[in-house]
């Protein structure tokens, strides 16, 4: 296979792995709530859904290892615990959510079957793809992704050719921050850490051993995937904003997406979006389970049984959690995301920096500081009164970003102290 073909194949596979349920239903609803401020929401959303994930892929291009390498400079134990916690979150939340969204938007309106039945059939198909791993990425990259892209762009282009002149006023008090935090729900930053490992393993299995060659392929395929996401996110956010007057304030995320599709292409739009949602969700679920199975296979010295066992466990969890409704899964995800996302962002950025700017000591101090200052956001989700004083004193804490300035301060102070010590020696 030529390098150009390989880059586009992996780029499309990455796009398919990233582009799931949240990536479809979140952007239009953000635009709907932002109104004229949709561009500010878009900037915030892009930071956590395209910029940070692309940096995570660049980090993998630099490390060329497994997920364990992302946190190894903190300590091997921390890295293992972080990976296990993140995998637990992924198994329980985003993977099952793809089945729940597929049921609510594609299966229930047409067949009226139970969500448990949908979840069983859905994850049986996911397992079938995952156990045929060598073909999974090829199918995602060659066939499913182009179909998804064409379908989404059709809706966006038709809607933005001649949009309505009026849109309702936005209801978001801090559009930039709201867009940034809503991006957490796509899991794209976490997906970047996970999916990068899949590409590394796939390149190794193809016999590519040159560091520079693998680095170039990962970086270019990552750019293709993120550019595609950028275009589609921007289009969907703009679509939700420009057509906001056409929907009531009580509209839901899934209802808005279905309504926009029907507005663009008529009654067939419901079926159109149902197929689109099912494809997007399925590709993401396959990518998630492959990633987790790959990790544990590598952890147990390329033991093929570990791959199969983990794939089955993931699909069993998917069946159980996927039988719940989408709203419930989104609600229970927030505290977990408030905890895992800041640490993930910190490690992504540090892994992209040159080694002299991200020493093991800097890693330890910055990541630990980020973790400590993320805890109040988790507590505040359950009991806002418990962190009232903290919110009043800590800059950005009212936006659930109280960890940001302490992380920057920890980095700057540690870097300066190390520089002084080096000069002193």
Secondary structure, 3 states (H helix, E strand, C coil): CCHHHHHHHHHHHHHHHHCCHHHHHHHHHHHHHHHHHHHHHHHHHHHHHHHHHHHHHHHHHHHCCCHHHHCCCCCHHHHHHHHHHHHHHHHHCHHHHHHHHHHHHHHHHHHCCCHHHHHHHHHHHHHHHHHCHHHHHHHHHHHHHHHHHHHHHHHHHHHHHCCCCCCCCCCCCCHHHHHHHHHHHHCHHHHHHHHHHHHHHHHHHCCCCCHHHHHHHHHHHHHHHHHHHHHHHHHHHHHHHHCHHHCCCCCCHHHHHHHHHHHHHCCHHHHHHHHHHHHHHHHHHHHHHHHHHHHHHHHCCCCHHHHHHHHHHHHHHHHHHHCCCHHHHHHHHHHHHHHHHHHHHHHHHHHHCCHHHCCHHHHHHHHHHHHHHHHHHHHHHHCHHHHHHHHHHCCCHHHCCCHHHHHHHHHHHHHHHHHHHHHHC
